[in-house]
Amino acid sequence: MARALPSAPAPFLARRDYADWAAYQKTQSASLRQNLRRVRRRLAEKGSFTLAAEDPASSAPLVDWLLDHKKRWLDNEGLHNDWIGRRDYRDFLVALATPGDSPVVLFALKVDGVPIAAKLATVDPVRLESHIDVYDPQWSFCAPGKLVNEHCVAWAFERGLDVDLRVATSPTNGSERH
């Protein structure tokens, strides 16, 4: 049975609305920019950190990490998703992320080589569209989701792409309560 979900804002950035990345950053609050600088320093204190698009040739371990952490989050929230946890869905995502003309880009924030946040996004000729975001809750003190989102927006801007972060505030975001 179909049911309507509550409406929620869907963050979308049109690249043409900003002269460049610096112009976009100026639209963000000073406190947000300062907070992101501070959490980068805190991360550096914990170890060597990287924030980048993953090499497609080594995407399978990150897909596994992302899906495992998303499943844990769903379970902790008492939510269920028909796709998360299915082997065929995992294999589908890994196949999409393989080298070549893949529409999938995996972004990862890692500390000492270990993922602490990741995003799976698709890219087409005009936009980057976010699909699955997750972070390790032990690292919530450093706002890993915000860092990954900022990186993805900058990455898209460098390529002249719009950014669709999709509906992020829906209470179920395509999942159902148990």
Residue pairs with C-beta under 8 A, 6 or more apart in sequence:
5 170
5 172
6 170
6 171
8 167
8 168
8 169
8 170
9 167
9 169
10 164
10 165
10 166
10 167
10 168
11 163
11 164
11 165
11 166
11 168
12 162
12 163
12 164
12 165
13 24
13 153
13 156
13 162
13 163
13 165
14 162
15 156
15 157
15 160
15 161
15 162
15 163
18 24
18 27
18 157
20 157
21 154
21 157
21 158
24 153
24 157
25 33
32 146
35 143
35 146
36 143
36 146
36 147
36 150
39 141
39 142
39 143
39 146
39 147
40 49
40 147
42 141
42 142
43 49
43 111
43 142
43 147
46 111
46 142
47 111
47 112
48 111
48 112
48 113
49 109
49 110
49 111
49 112
50 108
50 109
50 110
50 113
51 107
51 108
51 109
51 110
51 147
51 148
51 151
52 107
52 108
52 151
53 105
53 106
53 107
53 155
54 62
54 97
54 105
54 106
54 107
54 108
56 97
56 98
56 99
56 100
56 102
56 106
57 98
57 99
59 94
59 97
59 98
59 104
59 106
60 94
60 97
62 106
62 108
62 115
62 118
63 90
63 93
63 94
63 97
63 106
63 120
64 90
65 115
65 118
66 106
66 115
66 118
66 120
66 132
66 134
67 84
67 85
67 89
67 90
67 93
67 132
69 118
69 134
69 135
69 136
70 81
70 84
70 132
70 134
71 84
71 85
73 134
73 137
74 80
74 81
74 84
74 175
77 175
78 177
78 178
79 172
79 175
79 176
79 177
79 178
80 175
80 176
80 177
80 178
81 174
81 175
81 176
83 89
93 104
93 120
96 102
96 103
96 104
97 104
97 105
97 106
97 120
103 122
103 123
103 124
104 120
104 121
104 122
104 123
105 120
105 121
105 122
105 123
105 128
105 155
106 118
106 119
106 120
106 121
107 118
107 119
107 121
107 148
107 151
107 152
107 155
108 115
108 117
108 118
108 148
109 115
109 116
109 117
109 118
109 135
109 144
109 147
109 148
109 151
110 116
111 139
115 136
116 135
116 136
116 138
116 139
116 142
116 144
117 133
117 134
117 135
117 136
117 139
117 144
117 145
117 147
117 148
118 132
118 133
118 134
118 135
118 148
119 130
119 132
119 133
119 134
119 148
119 149
119 152
120 130
120 131
120 132
120 133
121 128
121 129
121 130
121 131
121 152
122 128
122 129
122 131
123 129
123 159
123 161
126 161
126 162
127 156
127 161
127 162
127 163
127 164
128 152
128 155
128 156
128 159
128 161
128 162
128 163
128 164
129 164
129 166
130 149
130 152
130 163
130 164
130 165
130 166
131 166
133 145
133 148
133 149
133 168
135 144
135 145
135 148
136 144
149 165
152 163
153 163
156 162
156 163
157 163
167 173
